[in-house]
Amino acid sequence: MDRYDNTPIIRTIPTVQYPKSIRYRASTRYPEIPLTENDIFIYTLRGDRLDNLAYQFYGDPTYWWVIQIANPDLPNDSLYPTLGFQLRIPGNVTQILTDFENLNS
């Protein structure tokens, strides 16, 4: 599943100033991820990456964004969390993916 599959495509209408139609995707919306009793908390080690952790816990490295969204104190520009950071791994990934699809369909 590509996380942008359900994000609507917008097409501009050609005008005199911009004669070509432009296609782009609407902004992707992400669900809030509440704490649950199924969440796992780990401390990051040297070399940890969000995509590798997503593969380890969810079996799919493309779900790295679930971990990113659940940890708003992480830097948004890197797959590498800070060494020793207490990282929350949401345990309810199926519900999160369903909420994500519903928000973006």
C-alpha positions, 0 to 999 in steps of 0.5 A: 500500500502506498500511503498516497494512494487515497490522497485525492489528485487535484487538477488545475483548470487551464487559464490564459496565464497558465495554459497547461493543467497541473496535477498534484495531490491534496495534502495528506492528513494523518490520524491522531494516534491515542495511547493504548495498552498495546503500545510498546516503548523502546529506547533507541540504539545506535543505528536504529531507523524508523523504517527498520523498526516498522519492519521489525514490529509491523512487517512492513518498512513503509509504515515508518510514518506511523512511528513518526506520527506517534512520536511528535518530538522526533525530528521530521527530517530523518529516519534516524531517531536520536540515540537513547530516545524513548520511542513509542511503537503503536500496537494498533497499526491496523486501526491507524491504517484504517483511520488514515485511509478514511481521512484521505479518501 
